Amino acid sequence: MPESKYDCIVIGSGPGGYVTAIRAAQLGMKTAVVEKDRIGGRCLNYACIPAKAVLRAAEVWGEVGRAKNFGINVKDASVDMKGVAAHRDKVVKTLTGGVGMLLGKNKVDVIEGHGSVTDDGNVKIGGQFDGTEIEAGTVVLATGSVPKTLLGLNFGGRVLGTETTWALNEIPGTLAVIGCGASGVEVGSAFGRLGTKVTLLEALPQILPLEDEEMAKLVARELGKQNIEVVAGANIEGAEAKDDGVELTFGGETKKYDYLCIAAGRGPDVEGLGLDEAGIKVNDKTGQVEVDEKMRTSLKGVYAIGDLVPVGPALAHKASDEGVIAVEDAAGMDTHPLDYPYIPRATFCYPQVASFGLTEKQAREAGHDVVVGKIPMGAVGAPTVYGDRGGQIKIVGDKQYGELLGAHIVSVKAADLIQELVMARDLEGGFPEVARSVHAHPTFSEVVMEAARAADGWLIHG
């Protein structure tokens, strides 16, 4: 049974919620997490982690296909989707079990049930009106988001969200994906490489709309090599779900797919949270919870983080940092607001895409004296050694001060490579400092150094 009073109660146990709870416990707060489903939330159980597990399987399959380039002969290789699913489920079980262990290690109580906030800043378990009320010194709302449907379709059967797509235990013959942000592109890249004929449909002029235009075009070309048709500027005129598939009408034609994955946006998971009853202010357009730079809501002692709030990108690591800020503020510590444009973003397609800061276009529109350092991955040795020369890196800087305004990478190791530039900027370094930092050879990181050199005007390899 839960205690009757806690210093901090976190509603939701995803990457935002469980990190928040552990940090609160570290600060000496008696802490509980309320979870209505599974520890680890949607990210660990249904979305981010299952996605990366399946994407890794697709990556391994791609390496098997390229093994002959290294003199390795592989006979009778095939994809066993049951095995892929077993790998996915094992990864989820391992990581969610790890989260449970961390909560226990930090003496965080886990309360199973639906949590809602009251008008006096406490928490009810089981619903706003019929549950047990627990007194809370601080409440952090971390319930994440839910998928949005469109075209009058309902989720279920052959109409999937990204979460249910990653849960498939079969390789569809054909798959349409509506929405080509990071989530949709990851779905397409994974299943395309595993053998599905995929059509990616994006209403905007480019896929990955938040990325640099030049880099997005490069990714589209790479996806085209993976059993994927990319349709940008798609105007879907109609959709009909049937028992054996989904029919979509676009470009004057009607095509049928085994499955449709809708990856065209998400909304805050606020159902039953009691926001209206508690008088917590929400955004009129999005329904998300309004917060200040310390993640405080309009109700004293109540904070909100992650996908629930209208600031910043919808990223797990962003939610985690917001949770740390929230409970540190509650503990009376000095905190600093997140610099949202400079939080690293990563898309785990093949090759990976990673970026932070301004695109070249945004930097010019902002009036900066822009300098660009750009080189292909094959300009340094390691990508050739490892057989992954595709992609490029692009650094956007301010010429006068050497400031890092943004960085954009398309490469097999992009999600790891971007962090060096993030750290350089956070430590008040610029591209000249990165250019003169000694990098190990032969490594993929050398391409970061060379792009910095290019921005600084003295490219060696290129």
C-alpha positions in Angstrom: 0.0 0.0 0.0 1.2 3.5 -0.8 2.0 6.0 2.0 -0.5 8.7 2.7 2.1 11.5 2.1 5.1 12.0 -0.2 7.4 14.9 -0.8 7.2 14.2 -4.5 4.8 12.2 -6.7 5.5 11.7 -10.4 2.7 10.6 -12.6 4.1 8.6 -15.4 7.3 6.4 -15.5 8.7 6.9 -18.9 12.2 8.4 -19.5 10.9 11.8 -18.2 9.1 10.3 -15.2 11.5 7.7 -13.9 14.5 10.1 -14.2 12.5 12.8 -12.4 11.7 10.4 -9.6 15.3 9.2 -9.1 16.6 12.7 -9.1 14.0 13.7 -6.5 15.0 10.8 -4.3 18.6 11.8 -4.6 17.7 15.2 -3.3 16.2 13.6 -0.2 12.6 13.7 -1.2 10.3 10.8 -0.2 9.2 9.9 -3.7 6.6 7.8 -5.5 5.9 7.1 -9.2 2.3 6.4 -10.3 2.0 4.3 -13.5 -1.2 3.1 -15.1 0.4 0.6 -17.5 4.0 -0.6 -17.4 7.2 0.7 -15.8 9.2 2.5 -18.4 6.1 4.1 -20.1 5.5 4.1 -23.8 9.0 4.9 -24.8 10.6 1.8 -23.3 7.7 -0.6 -23.8 6.1 0.4 -27.1 8.0 3.1 -28.9 11.6 4.2 -28.7 13.2 1.0 -27.5 11.2 -1.5 -29.5 11.9 0.7 -32.6 15.6 0.7 -32.0 15.6 -3.1 -31.5 13.9 -3.7 -34.8 16.1 -1.1 -36.5 19.2 -2.9 -35.2 17.9 -6.2 -36.7 17.5 -4.4 -40.0 21.0 -3.1 -39.7 22.4 -6.5 -39.0 20.5 -7.9 -42.1 22.0 -5.1 -44.2 25.5 -6.1 -43.0 24.9 -9.7 -43.9 23.9 -8.5 -47.4 27.1 -6.5 -47.7 29.4 -9.2 -46.2 30.6 -10.4 -49.6 32.3 -7.0 -50.0 34.6 -8.0 -47.1 35.3 -11.5 -48.4 32.7 -13.1 -46.1 30.4 -15.6 -47.8 27.0 -16.1 -46.1 24.8 -18.8 -47.5 21.1 -19.3 -47.1 20.6 -16.2 -44.8 17.1 -15.1 -44.2 15.1 -12.9 -41.9 13.2 -14.7 -39.1 10.6 -12.2 -37.9 9.8 -14.3 -34.9 13.5 -14.1 -33.9 13.4 -10.3 -34.5 10.4 -10.1 -32.3 12.1 -12.2 -29.6 15.1 -9.8 -29.7 12.8 -6.8 -29.4 10.9 -8.3 -26.5 14.1 -9.3 -24.7 15.5 -5.8 -25.0 12.3 -4.3 -23.6 12.2 -6.7 -20.7 15.9 -6.1 -19.9 15.6 -2.3 -19.9 12.3 -2.0 -18.1 13.6 -4.4 -15.5 16.6 -2.1 -15.2 14.4 0.9 -14.6 12.4 -1.0 -11.9 15.7 -1.9 -10.2 16.9 1.7 -10.3 13.6 2.9 -8.7 14.0 0.3 -6.0 17.6 1.1 -5.4 16.7 4.8 -4.9 13.8 3.8 -2.6 11.1 5.2 -5.0 7.7 3.7 -4.4 5.8 2.5 -7.4 2.0 2.9 -7.3 0.0 1.0 -9.8 -3.1 2.9 -11.1 -4.3 5.9 -12.8 -3.1 9.2 -11.2 -4.8 12.6 -11.4 -4.0 15.9 -9.8 -6.4 17.7 -7.4 -7.0 21.4 -7.1 -4.9 21.5 -3.9 -1.9 19.9 -5.5 -2.4 16.3 -4.3 -2.8 13.1 -6.3 -5.7 10.7 -6.5 -5.2 7.1 -7.6 -7.9 5.5 -9.6 -9.4 8.6 -11.1 -10.2 12.2 -10.3 -13.4 11.4 -8.3 -13.2 7.9 -7.0 -9.6 7.3 -6.0 -7.6 7.4 -2.9 -6.0 10.8 -2.3 -2.4 11.0 -1.4 -0.8 14.2 -0.1 2.1 15.5 -2.2 4.5 18.3 -1.6 5.4 18.4 -5.3 3.7 16.7 -8.3 5.3 16.2 -11.6 3.1 15.3 -14.6 5.0 13.1 -17.0 2.3 11.1 -18.9 3.7 11.7 -22.4 1.6 11.6 -25.6 -0.7 9.5 -27.6 -0.9 9.0 -31.4 -3.3 11.1 -33.6 -5.3 9.5 -36.3 -6.4 11.2 -39.6 -8.5 10.8 -42.7 -11.4 9.6 -40.6 -9.6 6.3 -39.8 -9.6 4.6 -36.5 -6.6 2.8 -35.1 -7.0 -1.0 -35.1 -6.8 -3.9 -37.6 -4.8 -2.8 -40.6 -4.5 0.8 -39.4 -1.5 1.2 -37.1 0.3 3.8 -35.1 4.0 3.7 -34.8 3.8 1.8 -31.5 1.7 -1.0 -33.0 3.8 -1.1 -36.1 6.9 -1.9 -34.1 4.9 -4.6 -32.3 4.2 -6.5 -35.6 5.4 -10.1 -35.6 5.4 -10.4 -39.4 7.0 -8.7 -42.3 4.2 -7.0 -44.3 4.3 -7.4 -48.1 3.4 -3.7 -48.5 3.3 -0.9 -46.0 2.2 2.8 -46.4 3.5 5.3 -43.9 1.8 8.7 -43.6 4.1 11.3 -42.0 7.8 11.4 -42.7 9.2 13.0 -39.5 11.7 11.0 -37.5 9.2 8.3 -36.4 7.8 7.6 -39.9 11.2 7.5 -41.6 12.4 5.1 -39.0 9.5 2.8 -39.6 10.1 2.9 -43.4 13.8 2.3 -43.2 13.4 -0.7 -40.8 10.7 -2.5 -42.7 12.1 -1.6 -46.1 15.4 -3.2 -45.3 13.7 -6.2 -43.8 11.9 -6.8 -47.1 8.6 -4.9 -47.1 7.7 -2.7 -50.0 7.2 0.7 -48.3 5.7 3.9 -49.5 6.5 7.0 -47.4 3.9 9.8 -47.8 4.7 13.3 -46.6 2.4 16.3 -47.2 5.2 18.8 -46.9 7.7 19.4 -49.7 10.5 17.4 -47.9 10.8 14.4 -45.6 12.2 15.1 -42.2 10.8 18.6 -42.2 12.7 19.8 -39.2 16.1 18.9 -40.8 18.3 21.0 -43.1 16.8 20.8 -46.6 20.0 19.6 -48.2 20.5 16.8 -45.7 16.8 15.8 -46.0 17.3 15.3 -49.8 20.3 13.2 -49.2 18.3 11.0 -46.8 15.5 10.6 -49.3 18.0 9.4 -51.9 19.4 6.8 -49.5 15.9 5.6 -48.5 15.2 5.1 -52.2 17.8 2.3 -52.2 16.0 0.5 -49.4 12.9 -0.8 -51.1 11.2 2.5 -50.3 9.2 4.9 -52.5 9.3 8.4 -51.1 6.4 10.7 -52.0 6.9 14.3 -50.8 4.1 16.9 -51.2 1.6 14.0 -51.1 -2.1 15.0 -51.1 -4.0 12.0 -49.9 -7.5 12.3 -51.3 -9.1 9.3 -49.6 -8.6 6.3 -47.4 -10.6 3.2 -46.6 -9.7 0.5 -44.2 -10.6 -3.1 -45.1 -10.2 -6.4 -43.4 -7.3 -7.4 -45.6 -5.6 -4.0 -46.1 -6.0 -0.2 -46.5 -6.7 1.6 -49.7 -5.2 5.1 -50.2 -6.0 7.5 -53.0 -3.3 10.0 -53.9 -1.8 11.4 -57.1 -5.0 10.4 -58.9 -4.5 6.7 -58.2 -5.9 4.3 -55.6 -3.4 1.8 -54.1 -3.9 -0.9 -51.6 -1.4 -1.8 -48.8 -1.3 -4.6 -46.3 -0.9 -2.1 -43.5 -1.0 1.6 -43.0 1.1 3.3 -40.3 0.0 6.8 -39.3 3.0 8.7 -38.0 1.6 12.2 -38.5 1.7 13.6 -35.0 0.8 13.0 -31.4 -1.2 14.7 -28.7 -0.7 15.1 -25.0 -2.0 12.2 -22.8 -4.1 14.3 -20.5 -7.3 12.2 -20.3 -8.2 11.7 -16.7 -5.4 13.9 -15.3 -7.9 16.3 -13.8 -6.4 19.4 -15.3 -9.6 21.3 -15.7 -10.8 20.4 -12.2 -7.5 21.5 -10.8 -7.5 24.7 -12.8 -4.2 24.0 -14.5 -3.8 26.2 -17.6 -3.4 24.4 -20.9 -2.6 25.7 -24.4 -5.8 26.5 -26.3 -4.5 25.1 -29.6 -2.6 21.9 -28.6 -4.1 21.0 -25.2 -0.7 20.8 -23.7 0.1 22.1 -20.3 1.5 25.6 -20.1 4.7 25.9 -18.0 7.4 28.4 -17.3 11.2 27.9 -17.8 11.3 25.9 -14.5 8.6 23.6 -15.7 6.0 25.0 -13.2 2.4 24.9 -14.1 -0.2 27.5 -13.1 -1.0 25.4 -10.0 1.6 25.9 -7.2 3.7 22.8 -6.5 2.7 21.1 -9.8 5.1 20.7 -12.7 4.8 19.2 -16.2 7.4 17.9 -18.5 8.1 16.1 -21.8 5.4 15.7 -24.5 2.8 17.2 -22.1 4.3 20.7 -22.6 4.3 22.9 -25.7 8.0 23.9 -25.6 10.9 22.0 -27.1 11.0 18.9 -29.3 9.2 15.7 -28.4 12.3 13.7 -27.3 12.9 11.4 -24.4 16.1 13.0 -23.4 14.5 16.4 -23.4 11.8 15.1 -21.0 14.5 13.7 -18.7 16.3 17.0 -18.4 13.1 18.9 -17.8 12.3 16.5 -15.0 15.6 17.2 -13.4 15.0 20.9 -13.6 11.5 20.5 -12.1 12.5 18.7 -9.0 15.7 20.7 -8.5 13.6 23.8 -8.5 11.2 22.2 -6.1 14.2 21.5 -3.8 15.1 25.1 -3.9 18.2 24.7 -6.2 19.2 27.2 -8.8 18.3 25.9 -12.3 18.9 27.0 -15.8 16.4 26.8 -18.6 17.0 24.4 -21.5 18.2 25.9 -24.8 15.7 24.0 -26.8 17.0 24.6 -30.3 20.4 23.1 -29.3 19.1 19.9 -27.9 20.5 17.1 -30.2 18.0 15.3 -32.4 18.5 11.9 -33.9 16.7 9.7 -36.4 17.8 6.1 -36.5 17.1 5.3 -40.1 19.9 4.1 -42.4 22.1 6.1 -42.5 21.3 7.9 -39.2 20.5 11.6 -39.1 21.5 13.8 -36.3 21.4 17.5 -35.8 21.2 20.5 -33.4 20.8 24.2 -33.7 20.1 26.2 -36.8 19.9 25.0 -40.4 21.9 26.9 -43.0 18.7 28.6 -44.1 17.6 29.6 -40.6 21.1 31.0 -39.8 21.0 33.2 -42.9 17.5 34.4 -42.2 18.6 35.3 -38.7 21.2 37.6 -40.1 24.3 35.7 -39.2 27.6 36.0 -41.2 27.3 32.3 -42.1 30.1 30.0 -42.9 29.5 26.4 -43.8 31.9 23.4 -43.4 30.7 20.5 -45.4 32.4 17.2 -46.4 31.3 13.7 -47.5 31.9 10.9 -45.0 34.2 9.2 -47.4 36.7 12.1 -47.0 38.3 10.3 -44.0 39.6 6.8 -43.7 37.3 5.0 -41.3 34.0 5.0 -43.4 35.9 3.4 -46.2 37.5 0.8 -43.9 34.1 -0.1 -42.5 32.2 0.1 -45.8 29.9 2.9 -44.8 30.9 5.9 -46.9 27.4 7.2 -47.5 26.3 10.6 -46.1 28.0 13.8 -45.1 28.5 16.3 -42.3 27.6 20.0 -42.4 28.6 22.5 -39.8 26.9 25.9 -39.8 28.9 28.6 -38.1 29.2 32.3 -37.5 32.3 33.5 -39.4 33.1 36.5 -37.1 33.2 34.6 -33.8 33.7 31.0 -34.9 30.4 30.2 -33.1 28.7 26.8 -33.7 25.2 27.7 -34.9 24.2 24.3 -35.9 25.4 20.9 -37.1 23.8 18.3 -39.4 25.1 14.8 -40.0 23.9 11.9 -42.2 26.0 8.9 -41.4 25.9 5.4 -39.8 27.2 6.9 -36.5 25.5 10.3 -36.7 23.7 9.9 -33.3 27.0 9.5 -31.6 29.0 11.9 -33.7 26.7 14.9 -33.0 27.5 14.9 -29.3 31.1 16.2 -29.7 29.7 19.3 -31.4 26.9 19.7 -28.8 29.5 19.5 -26.0 31.9 21.9 -27.8 29.1 24.5 -28.0 27.9 23.9 -24.4 31.5 24.5 -23.2 31.6 27.7 -25.2 33.9 26.4 -27.9 33.5 27.0 -31.6 34.4 25.3 -34.8 38.0 26.6 -34.6 38.5 24.7 -31.3 37.0 21.5 -32.8 39.3 21.9 -35.9 42.4 22.0 -33.7 41.3 19.2 -31.3 43.4 16.0 -32.0 41.2 13.1 -33.1 42.1 9.5 -33.1 42.9 7.8 -36.4 41.2 6.1 -38.2 37.8 7.0 -36.7 34.5 8.3 -37.9 35.0 11.3 -35.5 37.7 12.6 -37.8 35.0 13.7 -40.2 33.8 16.1 -37.5 37.2 17.6 -37.3 37.5 18.0 -41.0 34.1 19.7 -41.3 35.3 22.1 -38.6 38.5 22.7 -40.5 36.4 23.4 -43.6 34.3 25.9 -41.8 37.6 27.5 -40.5 39.0 27.7 -44.0 41.7 25.0 -44.0 40.3 21.6 -44.9 42.9 19.0 -45.3 41.1 15.9 -46.5 38.7 17.1 -49.1 
